[in-house]
């Protein structure tokens, strides 16, 4: 009997707007792992390889051996490099589910990398096109949370550096 494997990306598809007391309510922003995994399949193979290289470089050797069902174990020797060279063939074989797990692991193990990942994605025009409104919403949420963190006791806004 085959075990049914659920696709974390499919189950976290972009929700539609709902209504509350007759007023339209904006749909919540999907989590970063779902957005990146969804965008991953829309990128060219070269862009996929570059994105994977950056993501894989941000995890340690143990995570490379385990995350994504061990799909990235072959890169353990390059762990801790600033960017791991990923072949076009490996980028083509990587699934959105594996990328979802990788981004989720990175987000949980290194929350500061969340902002860095958004910055990297925001600089790539093709990625922005693939991500569309989702990355814009995440960026706006990130900027808004910076503003909330920066407010003094008097409620004045003091921009948080970089």
C-alpha positions, 0 to 999 in steps of 0.5 A: 500500500502506498503512503500518501505524502502531503505536499506542504506547498500545496496545502499552504496555497495563497488563501483568498480574502474572507469576510468578517461582519460583511467587510472584506478582510485581507488574506493573511500573508503566507509564510516565507517557506511557502512563498519561496517554494512556490516561486522556486518552480517558476525560476529558470534552472540557473536561478534555481541553482543560485537560490539553492546555493545561497540557501544551502550555505546558510545551514550546517552539515547535519542539516544538509544531511537531513533536510529535504529527506537527505536530498542535499547530503551531497553538499555536506563537504561544502558546508560553511562555504559562503555560497555552495555551487549547485549544478543545473541538474541538481536544481532541476531535481530539487522539488518545491517540497524540499525547498519548503523544508529547507527554507523552513529550517533556515527560518527556524534556525536563523531568524536573522536570515529571514530579512537577508533572504528577503533582501536577496530575493528583492534584488532579483528582478526575475524572482520578484516577478515570480513572487509578485505580491507575496514578497511585497507583502512580506517586505511591508510586514518586515518594514512595519515590524521594524517600525513597531520595534523602533517606537520609543515609550512616547510612541514616536518613530525612530528608524531602526538602522539597517 
